[in-house]
């Protein structure tokens, strides 16, 4: 049986894919498989992956005929995975040698549904360690106990899918797939679902994933309409959390996070194309009107004045019936 399936989507990353694949070679094991998903790349990435399929032990190459985005590519990998455990890596990041062996050992030792791990953020030559915002390490807990408090960074705010490892039973329960077609913030509904519905998790201090920031082709650096999918992603978080038996406890956290991300995008609106900036304001105004209004008012009262004022102005903005329903 395959012990670990590593799902790695690639899209137009010919500059970085060789480093990613080299780090996978330093993590091979007879019972590991590497599912390389080419999301219809238009540069030299397909040729690089074709060589990897021949040369990387355990490689399985899957090609998309159309670009579907990161969420869809990860779902393709999940559907092909045969491992007892699954994990993710992005096609422009890389790993420390032997990291996956340690990761599998950690989750087998703890016996939980999923683990969350620290990572190293790389911006140019600068390196910075980023920790899971969860103080108890190596202790198995119920994931929903790590969602709160609402006014602090918690495990659901650390939404990186590749910073962890996940037992196959989460696939069987329908908890590991991503929302099809989300082009940004795809990790947000996913991490909230895991924390609401999985039975056990732990955070560990393993460092082995090197996350490359500031890549020009990365969606986080591009101010086009795809960035606005964060609204659809957080609408899903709100809608699903509202159905939870503990919605009264959890919704303040979901609304506060949504507002913080919205204020962040509005605060850097100059990086968006003019038409996208207008759409951001319009969709954000409609989203604020869809939120529980009493709770929204309470959340904005606890935010800093600059962000709260920005959101209050937008909340008062009239929107068309079509936009509110979008």
Secondary structure, 3 states (H helix, E strand, C coil): CCCEEEEEEECCCHHHHHHHHHHHHCCCCCCEEEEEEECCCCCCHHHHHHHHHHHCCCEEEEECCCCCCHHHHHHHHHHHCCCCEEEEEECCCEECCCHHHHHHHHHHHHCCCEEEECEEEEECCEEEEECCCCCCECCCECHHHHCCCCCCCCHHHCCCCCCEEEEHHHHHCCCCCCCCCCCCCHHHHHHHHHHHHCCCEEEECCCCEEEEECCCCCHHHCCCHHHHHHHHHHHHHHHHHHCCCCHHHHHHHHHHHHHHHHHHHHHCHHHCCHHHHHHHHHHHHHHHHHCCHHHHHHHHHHCCHHHHHHHHHHHHCCCCHHHHHC
